[in-house]
Amino acid sequence: MAVAEVVTYGECMLLMVAEPGVPLARARSFRRSVAGAEGNVAIGLARLGHAVRWLGRVGADPAGEAVLADLRAEGIDLSHTQTDERYPTGVLIRDSHPARAIDVQYHRAGSAACHVSGDWPGPGTLDGARLLHLTGITPMLSEDTRRATGRLLELARERGVTVSFDPNVRRKLGDAGRWREVVGPLLRRADILLAGAEELQLLTGRRAAEAVADLRADGVGTVVVKNPDRSATAVTAEGSWNRPAFDVPVVDPVGAGDAFAAGFLSATLRGLGPERALAEGATVAALTIQSVTDAEGLPSASQRDRALAAFVDGGETVHR
C-alpha cells in the first residue's frame, strides 16, 4: 500500500438508513453503510485519488467487521486501527428525507472508539502524512479520545504535518459550555479550519466575521466558513472568496459537510488555490446529497471533474 498522505482519526460506526421518506419509527427496510465524519472524509479523499489512513477503534463484532470491510474496500490504510474485544462498535440509525429534519439515533456511548490505550497513538501513525484531518466530535466522546486528539495535534506540529479541523458540532454529545471547553481551544491549533458560521459563534462567543479575524490573527492560515445560505467563504492572507452552493435536487442532505471537506482538502493537497478548492468542495457536496447514505454519492476524481465542468456556469466564485 502507498504511503498515506492523509490521516484521519475518529469513530466509524455501522450506519442503518431507513427507506427514503419513511419516518424512522415506521421503517421496515434499511440500507447498511458506514457513518462517522472522519470516515466520510477518508472515503471521500480516497475516491478522489489520495492515499488515506484511518485511525480508530472498533469492536470485535459483526458491526466492526462490516465497517472495516467497507473502509478496506475503498483502499484505506487500516494498519493502525485497533479492535476491542470488550466494547462494541458504535451504531447509528437514521431516516432519510430531502426536506424535513432527519431523525438520528446514536448508539455509541461506551463504544470501542471511546476506549483508547494510554500509549496510543504512537509516532508511526503519521508516517508519510502531509495532512491530518480531525473533527470536534472525537475529543467530545471521552477523556481517552480527547487525550488522543491532543497527542495527534502535538505529533503533527512536531512533524510539520498540516492540520485541518472541522468542529462538526453535535449537541447530543454535550451542551454549548462543554463544546466551548473541549473544542473551542482546538480551533487555533488548525492550519485549515472548516466551520459553520453558527459553530464559530457557539465555540468563540463572537460573531462569525469577528471569530474569523481573531483566528486568522492567531495563525490559522485558512478559515472556511459554511454560511446559513449554504454558500462557503474562504479567508486567507491573500483575501477572501465566496462560493454559492450548486442548485441540485436533494435526496439526502446528511454528509454534505464531510463531502465539502473532502473536496476542498483534495484541491488543497493538489496545490490549487481557495477559489478552485471552494468549487471542488461545492461539487463533491452537490453530488453526495443526491444519494442516500453519507458516503454512497461521494465521487471519483473523474466524476468530480465532469460535474464541475457542468456546474461551473451555474454559480460564480466571488473574490473579495
C-alpha atoms as a printed R data frame, in Angstrom:
    type eleno elety resid chain resno       x      y       z
1   ATOM     1    CA   MET     A     1   0.000  0.000   0.000
2   ATOM     2    CA   ALA     A     2   1.189  3.532  -0.826
3   ATOM     3    CA   VAL     A     3   2.350  5.781   1.973
4   ATOM     4    CA   ALA     A     4  -0.681  7.651   3.295
5   ATOM     5    CA   GLU     A     5  -0.591 11.375   2.565
6   ATOM     6    CA   VAL     A     6  -3.740 11.956   4.638
7   ATOM     7    CA   VAL     A     7  -4.528 10.646   8.127
8   ATOM     8    CA   THR     A     8  -7.940 10.919   9.781
9   ATOM     9    CA   TYR     A     9  -8.881  9.927  13.321
10  ATOM    10    CA   GLY     A    10 -12.363  9.383  14.706
11  ATOM    11    CA   GLU     A    11 -15.195  6.948  15.236
12  ATOM    12    CA   CYS     A    12 -16.590  4.932  12.352
13  ATOM    13    CA   MET     A    13 -19.974  3.395  13.106
14  ATOM    14    CA   LEU     A    14 -22.253  0.962  11.390
15  ATOM    15    CA   LEU     A    15 -24.962  3.029   9.677
16  ATOM    16    CA   MET     A    16 -28.501  1.800   9.114
17  ATOM    17    CA   VAL     A    17 -30.549  4.204   6.945
18  ATOM    18    CA   ALA     A    18 -34.301  3.765   6.682
19  ATOM    19    CA   GLU     A    19 -36.010  3.660   3.312
20  ATOM    20    CA   PRO     A    20 -36.193  7.232   1.911
21  ATOM    21    CA   GLY     A    21 -39.073  9.385   3.118
22  ATOM    22    CA   VAL     A    22 -40.318  6.943   5.764
23  ATOM    23    CA   PRO     A    23 -40.206  8.035   9.441
24  ATOM    24    CA   LEU     A    24 -37.756  6.008  11.454
25  ATOM    25    CA   ALA     A    25 -40.400  4.530  13.746
26  ATOM    26    CA   ARG     A    26 -42.313  3.117  10.770
27  ATOM    27    CA   ALA     A    27 -39.465  1.988   8.553
28  ATOM    28    CA   ARG     A    28 -39.098 -1.716   7.786
29  ATOM    29    CA   SER     A    29 -36.285 -1.640   5.249
30  ATOM    30    CA   PHE     A    30 -32.808 -0.288   5.989
31  ATOM    31    CA   ARG     A    31 -29.656  0.175   3.958
32  ATOM    32    CA   ARG     A    32 -26.344 -0.651   5.646
33  ATOM    33    CA   SER     A    33 -23.345  1.624   5.286
34  ATOM    34    CA   VAL     A    34 -20.657  3.381   7.329
35  ATOM    35    CA   ALA     A    35 -21.103  6.589   9.322
36  ATOM    36    CA   GLY     A    36 -18.752  8.951  11.085
37  ATOM    37    CA   ALA     A    37 -17.435 12.325   9.937
38  ATOM    38    CA   GLU     A    38 -13.773 11.371   9.769
39  ATOM    39    CA   GLY     A    39 -14.552  8.123   7.979
40  ATOM    40    CA   ASN     A    40 -16.670 10.006   5.441
41  ATOM    41    CA   VAL     A    41 -13.789 12.380   4.719
42  ATOM    42    CA   ALA     A    42 -11.405  9.429   4.474
43  ATOM    43    CA   ILE     A    43 -13.636  7.699   1.934
44  ATOM    44    CA   GLY     A    44 -14.172 10.942   0.028
45  ATOM    45    CA   LEU     A    45 -10.443 11.632  -0.265
46  ATOM    46    CA   ALA     A    46  -9.663  8.013  -1.164
47  ATOM    47    CA   ARG     A    47 -12.159  8.087  -4.017
48  ATOM    48    CA   LEU     A    48 -10.631 11.336  -5.223
49  ATOM    49    CA   GLY     A    49  -7.292  9.566  -5.596
50  ATOM    50    CA   HIS     A    50  -5.494 10.258  -2.318
51  ATOM    51    CA   ALA     A    51  -3.731  7.688  -0.142
52  ATOM    52    CA   VAL     A    52  -5.543  7.766   3.208
53  ATOM    53    CA   ARG     A    53  -5.012  6.180   6.607
54  ATOM    54    CA   TRP     A    54  -7.882  5.977   9.109
55  ATOM    55    CA   LEU     A    55  -7.127  5.758  12.808
56  ATOM    56    CA   GLY     A    56  -9.746  4.425  15.156
57  ATOM    57    CA   ARG     A    57 -11.109  1.556  17.175
58  ATOM    58    CA   VAL     A    58 -13.991 -0.831  16.514
59  ATOM    59    CA   GLY     A    59 -15.413 -3.750  18.432
60  ATOM    60    CA   ALA     A    60 -14.624 -7.376  17.686
61  ATOM    61    CA   ASP     A    61 -18.156 -7.880  16.411
62  ATOM    62    CA   PRO     A    62 -20.040 -8.137  13.100
63  ATOM    63    CA   ALA     A    63 -20.622 -4.388  13.008
64  ATOM    64    CA   GLY     A    64 -16.889 -3.770  13.354
65  ATOM    65    CA   GLU     A    65 -16.117 -6.322  10.674
66  ATOM    66    CA   ALA     A    66 -18.567 -4.617   8.316
67  ATOM    67    CA   VAL     A    67 -17.076 -1.170   8.977
68  ATOM    68    CA   LEU     A    68 -13.515 -2.359   8.372
69  ATOM    69    CA   ALA     A    69 -14.539 -4.266   5.243
70  ATOM    70    CA   ASP     A    70 -16.138 -1.160   3.766
71  ATOM    71    CA   LEU     A    71 -13.115  1.022   4.543
72  ATOM    72    CA   ARG     A    72 -10.708 -1.616   3.244
73  ATOM    73    CA   ALA     A    73 -12.707 -1.838   0.002
74  ATOM    74    CA   GLU     A    74 -12.056  1.881  -0.516
75  ATOM    75    CA   GLY     A    75  -8.290  1.252  -0.314
76  ATOM    76    CA   ILE     A    76  -7.943  2.987   3.053
77  ATOM    77    CA   ASP     A    77  -4.930  2.043   5.176
78  ATOM    78    CA   LEU     A    78  -6.096  0.394   8.431
79  ATOM    79    CA   SER     A    79  -2.660 -0.613   9.682
80  ATOM    80    CA   HIS     A    80  -3.032  1.466  12.868
81  ATOM    81    CA   THR     A    81  -6.670  0.576  13.529
82  ATOM    82    CA   GLN     A    82  -7.456 -1.228  16.784
83  ATOM    83    CA   THR     A    83 -10.047 -3.909  17.505
84  ATOM    84    CA   ASP     A    84 -11.504 -4.116  21.011
85  ATOM    85    CA   GLU     A    85 -12.655 -7.416  22.495
86  ATOM    86    CA   ARG     A    86 -14.502 -5.727  25.382
87  ATOM    87    CA   TYR     A    87 -16.576 -2.923  23.890
88  ATOM    88    CA   PRO     A    88 -18.914 -2.840  20.877
89  ATOM    89    CA   THR     A    89 -18.795 -0.930  17.619
90  ATOM    90    CA   GLY     A    90 -20.990  2.156  17.617
91  ATOM    91    CA   VAL     A    91 -24.192  2.090  15.589
92  ATOM    92    CA   LEU     A    92 -26.115  4.982  14.031
93  ATOM    93    CA   ILE     A    93 -29.704  4.572  12.871
94  ATOM    94    CA   ARG     A    94 -31.421  7.352  10.936
95  ATOM    95    CA   ASP     A    95 -34.113  8.102   8.411
96  ATOM    96    CA   SER     A    96 -33.747  9.942   5.118
97  ATOM    97    CA   HIS     A    97 -35.717 12.899   3.801
98  ATOM    98    CA   PRO     A    98 -34.803 15.741   1.415
99  ATOM    99    CA   ALA     A    99 -36.612 18.495   3.355
100 ATOM   100    CA   ARG     A   100 -37.620 17.809   6.957
101 ATOM   101    CA   ALA     A   101 -35.258 17.322   9.885
102 ATOM   102    CA   ILE     A   102 -33.553 13.932   9.935
103 ATOM   103    CA   ASP     A   103 -34.202 11.665  12.926
104 ATOM   104    CA   VAL     A   104 -30.796 10.420  14.073
105 ATOM   105    CA   GLN     A   105 -30.373  7.827  16.823
106 ATOM   106    CA   TYR     A   106 -26.843  7.262  18.129
107 ATOM   107    CA   HIS     A   107 -25.857  4.058  19.917
108 ATOM   108    CA   ARG     A   108 -22.254  4.989  20.602
109 ATOM   109    CA   ALA     A   109 -21.981  5.668  24.348
110 ATOM   110    CA   GLY     A   110 -19.244  3.445  25.755
111 ATOM   111    CA   SER     A   111 -18.341  2.097  22.311
112 ATOM   112    CA   ALA     A   112 -14.932  0.714  21.431
113 ATOM   113    CA   ALA     A   113 -13.995  4.084  19.911
114 ATOM   114    CA   CYS     A   114 -14.305  5.739  23.329
115 ATOM   115    CA   HIS     A   115 -11.666  3.479  24.906
116 ATOM   116    CA   VAL     A   116  -8.123  4.219  23.775
117 ATOM   117    CA   SER     A   117  -4.993  2.900  25.458
118 ATOM   118    CA   GLY     A   118  -2.641  5.399  27.067
119 ATOM   119    CA   ASP     A   119   0.264  4.816  24.645
120 ATOM   120    CA   TRP     A   120  -1.839  5.319  21.515
121 ATOM   121    CA   PRO     A   121  -1.468  6.934  19.029
122 ATOM   122    CA   GLY     A   122   2.219  6.194  18.527
123 ATOM   123    CA   PRO     A   123   4.629  8.272  16.431
124 ATOM   124    CA   GLY     A   124   4.253  5.946  13.431
125 ATOM   125    CA   THR     A   125   0.616  6.878  12.934
126 ATOM   126    CA   LEU     A   126   1.620  9.982  10.971
127 ATOM   127    CA   ASP     A   127   4.404  8.407   8.919
128 ATOM   128    CA   GLY     A   128   4.377  9.913   5.434
129 ATOM   129    CA   ALA     A   129   1.430 12.194   6.122
130 ATOM   130    CA   ARG     A   130   1.041 15.662   4.643
131 ATOM   131    CA   LEU     A   131  -2.359 16.313   6.208
132 ATOM   132    CA   LEU     A   132  -4.089 15.317   9.457
133 ATOM   133    CA   HIS     A   133  -7.866 15.792   9.473
134 ATOM   134    CA   LEU     A   134  -9.754 15.910  12.768
135 ATOM   135    CA   THR     A   135 -13.187 16.964  13.960
136 ATOM   136    CA   GLY     A   136 -14.577 18.201  17.248
137 ATOM   137    CA   ILE     A   137 -16.675 15.062  17.607
138 ATOM   138    CA   THR     A   138 -13.752 12.843  18.577
139 ATOM   139    CA   PRO     A   139 -12.473 14.739  21.639
140 ATOM   140    CA   MET     A   140 -16.075 15.001  22.857
141 ATOM   141    CA   LEU     A   141 -16.529 11.213  23.012
142 ATOM   142    CA   SER     A   142 -14.404 10.538  26.104
143 ATOM   143    CA   GLU     A   143 -11.351 11.652  28.021
144 ATOM   144    CA   ASP     A   144  -9.396  8.926  26.194
145 ATOM   145    CA   THR     A   145 -10.281 10.335  22.788
146 ATOM   146    CA   ARG     A   146  -9.680 13.888  23.978
147 ATOM   147    CA   ARG     A   147  -6.162 12.908  25.031
148 ATOM   148    CA   ALA     A   148  -5.535 11.022  21.780
149 ATOM   149    CA   THR     A   149  -6.661 14.043  19.749
150 ATOM   150    CA   GLY     A   150  -4.250 16.260  21.666
151 ATOM   151    CA   ARG     A   151  -1.446 13.772  21.134
152 ATOM   152    CA   LEU     A   152  -2.033 13.717  17.381
153 ATOM   153    CA   LEU     A   153  -2.008 17.513  17.255
154 ATOM   154    CA   GLU     A   154   1.341 17.504  19.058
155 ATOM   155    CA   LEU     A   155   2.749 14.907  16.658
156 ATOM   156    CA   ALA     A   156   1.530 16.914  13.667
157 ATOM   157    CA   ARG     A   157   3.239 20.040  14.940
158 ATOM   158    CA   GLU     A   158   6.481 18.149  15.607
159 ATOM   159    CA   ARG     A   159   6.486 16.657  12.108
160 ATOM   160    CA   GLY     A   160   5.269 19.684  10.189
161 ATOM   161    CA   VAL     A   161   2.020 17.991   9.135
162 ATOM   162    CA   THR     A   162  -0.774 20.350   8.080
163 ATOM   163    CA   VAL     A   163  -3.844 20.095  10.332
164 ATOM   164    CA   SER     A   164  -7.386 20.530   9.047
165 ATOM   165    CA   PHE     A   165 -10.167 20.753  11.606
166 ATOM   166    CA   ASP     A   166 -13.959 20.722  11.365
167 ATOM   167    CA   PRO     A   167 -15.786 21.374  14.666
168 ATOM   168    CA   ASN     A   168 -18.766 19.331  13.422
169 ATOM   169    CA   VAL     A   169 -20.813 20.257  16.489
170 ATOM   170    CA   ARG     A   170 -23.262 17.560  17.589
171 ATOM   171    CA   ARG     A   171 -25.325 18.801  20.501
172 ATOM   172    CA   LYS     A   172 -26.235 15.255  21.550
173 ATOM   173    CA   LEU     A   173 -22.615 14.889  22.698
174 ATOM   174    CA   GLY     A   174 -22.687 17.835  25.081
175 ATOM   175    CA   ASP     A   175 -24.125 21.266  25.805
176 ATOM   176    CA   ALA     A   176 -22.712 24.523  24.481
177 ATOM   177    CA   GLY     A   177 -20.498 25.038  27.516
178 ATOM   178    CA   ARG     A   178 -18.887 21.635  27.138
179 ATOM   179    CA   TRP     A   179 -18.242 22.205  23.440
180 ATOM   180    CA   ARG     A   180 -16.620 25.562  24.181
181 ATOM   181    CA   GLU     A   181 -14.445 23.972  26.877
182 ATOM   182    CA   VAL     A   182 -13.256 20.957  24.896
183 ATOM   183    CA   VAL     A   183 -13.353 22.027  21.259
184 ATOM   184    CA   GLY     A   184 -13.074 25.828  21.386
185 ATOM   185    CA   PRO     A   185  -9.303 25.833  22.121
186 ATOM   186    CA   LEU     A   186  -8.638 23.391  19.265
187 ATOM   187    CA   LEU     A   187  -9.726 25.875  16.596
188 ATOM   188    CA   ARG     A   188  -6.475 27.799  16.959
189 ATOM   189    CA   ARG     A   189  -4.392 24.669  16.509
190 ATOM   190    CA   ALA     A   190  -5.577 24.179  12.933
191 ATOM   191    CA   ASP     A   191  -3.899 25.286   9.731
192 ATOM   192    CA   ILE     A   192  -7.153 24.848   7.806
193 ATOM   193    CA   LEU     A   193 -10.420 25.376   9.675
194 ATOM   194    CA   LEU     A   194 -13.754 24.390   8.129
195 ATOM   195    CA   ALA     A   195 -16.634 25.571  10.307
196 ATOM   196    CA   GLY     A   196 -20.236 26.662  10.137
197 ATOM   197    CA   ALA     A   197 -20.986 30.294  10.996
198 ATOM   198    CA   GLU     A   198 -23.181 29.193  13.890
199 ATOM   199    CA   GLU     A   199 -20.482 26.821  15.113
200 ATOM   200    CA   LEU     A   200 -17.966 29.659  15.240
201 ATOM   201    CA   GLN     A   201 -20.340 31.765  17.302
202 ATOM   202    CA   LEU     A   202 -21.091 28.905  19.677
203 ATOM   203    CA   LEU     A   203 -17.427 27.988  20.172
204 ATOM   204    CA   THR     A   204 -15.965 31.501  20.411
205 ATOM   205    CA   GLY     A   205 -18.833 33.618  21.703
206 ATOM   206    CA   ARG     A   206 -18.258 36.050  18.820
207 ATOM   207    CA   ARG     A   207 -19.981 36.644  15.517
208 ATOM   208    CA   ALA     A   208 -18.547 34.655  12.645
209 ATOM   209    CA   ALA     A   209 -16.760 37.590  10.989
210 ATOM   210    CA   GLU     A   210 -15.131 38.579  14.294
211 ATOM   211    CA   ALA     A   211 -14.186 34.984  15.040
212 ATOM   212    CA   VAL     A   212 -12.570 34.616  11.616
213 ATOM   213    CA   ALA     A   213 -10.481 37.758  12.160
214 ATOM   214    CA   ASP     A   214  -9.370 36.521  15.584
215 ATOM   215    CA   LEU     A   215  -8.457 33.071  14.299
216 ATOM   216    CA   ARG     A   216  -6.526 34.461  11.364
217 ATOM   217    CA   ALA     A   217  -4.630 36.753  13.744
218 ATOM   218    CA   ASP     A   218  -3.833 33.720  15.908
219 ATOM   219    CA   GLY     A   219  -2.189 31.936  12.978
220 ATOM   220    CA   VAL     A   220  -4.914 29.833  11.347
221 ATOM   221    CA   GLY     A   221  -3.848 30.016   7.706
222 ATOM   222    CA   THR     A   222  -7.175 29.263   6.009
223 ATOM   223    CA   VAL     A   223 -10.609 29.685   7.564
224 ATOM   224    CA   VAL     A   224 -13.557 28.360   5.605
225 ATOM   225    CA   VAL     A   225 -16.993 29.429   6.833
226 ATOM   226    CA   LYS     A   226 -20.075 27.487   5.803
227 ATOM   227    CA   ASN     A   227 -22.792 30.143   5.747
228 ATOM   228    CA   PRO     A   228 -26.514 29.819   6.568
229 ATOM   229    CA   ASP     A   229 -27.418 30.367   2.882
230 ATOM   230    CA   ARG     A   230 -25.324 27.244   2.034
231 ATOM   231    CA   SER     A   231 -22.548 29.285   0.434
232 ATOM   232    CA   ALA     A   232 -18.989 28.923   1.694
233 ATOM   233    CA   THR     A   233 -16.379 31.613   2.250
234 ATOM   234    CA   ALA     A   234 -12.627 31.005   2.376
235 ATOM   235    CA   VAL     A   235 -10.389 33.579   4.075
236 ATOM   236    CA   THR     A   236  -6.588 33.548   3.774
237 ATOM   237    CA   ALA     A   237  -3.796 36.118   3.909
238 ATOM   238    CA   GLU     A   238  -4.396 36.760   0.189
239 ATOM   239    CA   GLY     A   239  -8.064 37.674   0.546
240 ATOM   240    CA   SER     A   240 -11.484 36.043   0.700
241 ATOM   241    CA   TRP     A   241 -13.602 34.102  -1.768
242 ATOM   242    CA   ASN     A   242 -17.259 33.123  -1.680
243 ATOM   243    CA   ARG     A   243 -18.831 30.153  -3.453
244 ATOM   244    CA   PRO     A   244 -22.613 29.614  -3.629
245 ATOM   245    CA   ALA     A   245 -23.866 26.057  -3.387
246 ATOM   246    CA   PHE     A   246 -24.800 24.395  -6.657
247 ATOM   247    CA   ASP     A   247 -28.541 24.014  -7.206
248 ATOM   248    CA   VAL     A   248 -29.211 20.272  -7.371
249 ATOM   249    CA   PRO     A   249 -32.095 18.019  -6.317
250 ATOM   250    CA   VAL     A   250 -31.590 16.870  -2.732
251 ATOM   251    CA   VAL     A   251 -32.201 13.211  -1.926
252 ATOM   252    CA   ASP     A   252 -30.468 13.135   1.477
253 ATOM   253    CA   PRO     A   253 -28.643 16.169   2.962
254 ATOM   254    CA   VAL     A   254 -26.680 14.230   5.578
255 ATOM   255    CA   GLY     A   255 -22.953 14.118   4.874
256 ATOM   256    CA   ALA     A   256 -22.817 17.329   2.832
257 ATOM   257    CA   GLY     A   257 -20.328 18.969   5.199
258 ATOM   258    CA   ASP     A   258 -17.965 16.000   5.153
259 ATOM   259    CA   ALA     A   259 -18.223 15.811   1.368
260 ATOM   260    CA   PHE     A   260 -17.411 19.517   1.089
261 ATOM   261    CA   ALA     A   261 -14.386 18.993   3.338
262 ATOM   262    CA   ALA     A   262 -13.129 16.124   1.175
263 ATOM   263    CA   GLY     A   263 -13.472 18.186  -1.991
264 ATOM   264    CA   PHE     A   264 -11.844 21.286  -0.516
265 ATOM   265    CA   LEU     A   265  -8.959 19.348   1.024
266 ATOM   266    CA   SER     A   266  -8.336 17.358  -2.166
267 ATOM   267    CA   ALA     A   267  -7.886 20.565  -4.133
268 ATOM   268    CA   THR     A   268  -5.624 21.982  -1.435
269 ATOM   269    CA   LEU     A   269  -3.461 18.854  -1.421
270 ATOM   270    CA   ARG     A   270  -3.067 19.206  -5.177
271 ATOM   271    CA   GLY     A   271  -1.740 22.743  -4.774
272 ATOM   272    CA   LEU     A   272  -4.849 24.529  -6.031
273 ATOM   273    CA   GLY     A   273  -5.980 27.840  -4.578
274 ATOM   274    CA   PRO     A   274  -9.035 28.700  -2.456
275 ATOM   275    CA   GLU     A   275 -11.229 29.585  -5.439
276 ATOM   276    CA   ARG     A   276 -10.829 26.157  -7.041
277 ATOM   277    CA   ALA     A   277 -10.954 24.418  -3.657
278 ATOM   278    CA   LEU     A   278 -14.322 26.020  -2.869
279 ATOM   279    CA   ALA     A   279 -15.667 24.980  -6.266
280 ATOM   280    CA   GLU     A   280 -14.495 21.389  -5.828
281 ATOM   281    CA   GLY     A   281 -15.880 21.261  -2.297
282 ATOM   282    CA   ALA     A   282 -19.254 22.502  -3.529
283 ATOM   283    CA   THR     A   283 -19.203 19.963  -6.368
284 ATOM   284    CA   VAL     A   284 -18.451 16.970  -4.148
285 ATOM   285    CA   ALA     A   285 -21.156 18.082  -1.702
286 ATOM   286    CA   ALA     A   286 -23.689 18.553  -4.524
287 ATOM   287    CA   LEU     A   287 -23.044 15.042  -5.830
288 ATOM   288    CA   THR     A   288 -23.247 13.480  -2.372
289 ATOM   289    CA   ILE     A   289 -26.630 14.930  -1.399
290 ATOM   290    CA   GLN     A   290 -28.190 13.359  -4.483
291 ATOM   291    CA   SER     A   291 -27.733  9.877  -2.967
292 ATOM   292    CA   VAL     A   292 -28.828  8.122   0.208
293 ATOM   293    CA   THR     A   293 -26.253  7.387   2.970
294 ATOM   294    CA   ASP     A   294 -23.315  9.556   3.961
295 ATOM   295    CA   ALA     A   295 -20.829  8.040   1.509
296 ATOM   296    CA   GLU     A   296 -22.771  6.498  -1.377
297 ATOM   297    CA   GLY     A   297 -22.628  9.592  -3.584
298 ATOM   298    CA   LEU     A   298 -19.009 10.554  -2.926
299 ATOM   299    CA   PRO     A   299 -17.452 10.790  -6.404
300 ATOM   300    CA   SER     A   300 -14.248  9.697  -8.062
301 ATOM   301    CA   ALA     A   301 -11.897 12.381  -9.377
302 ATOM   302    CA   SER     A   302 -13.191 11.970 -12.934
303 ATOM   303    CA   GLN     A   303 -16.816 12.204 -11.758
304 ATOM   304    CA   ARG     A   304 -15.959 15.351  -9.805
305 ATOM   305    CA   ASP     A   305 -14.289 16.939 -12.803
306 ATOM   306    CA   ARG     A   306 -17.171 16.155 -15.163
307 ATOM   307    CA   ALA     A   307 -19.699 17.504 -12.673
308 ATOM   308    CA   LEU     A   308 -17.675 20.642 -12.006
309 ATOM   309    CA   ALA     A   309 -17.473 21.354 -15.718
310 ATOM   310    CA   ALA     A   310 -21.265 21.032 -15.929
311 ATOM   311    CA   PHE     A   311 -21.931 23.026 -12.753
312 ATOM   312    CA   VAL     A   312 -19.464 25.849 -13.086
313 ATOM   313    CA   ASP     A   313 -21.595 28.105 -15.288
314 ATOM   314    CA   GLY     A   314 -24.372 27.996 -12.702
315 ATOM   315    CA   GLY     A   315 -22.591 29.895  -9.947
316 ATOM   316    CA   GLU     A   316 -19.662 32.273  -9.776
317 ATOM   317    CA   THR     A   317 -16.928 32.242  -7.166
318 ATOM   318    CA   VAL     A   318 -16.525 35.819  -5.946
319 ATOM   319    CA   HIS     A   319 -13.095 37.120  -4.878
320 ATOM   320    CA   ARG     A   320 -13.116 39.988  -2.440
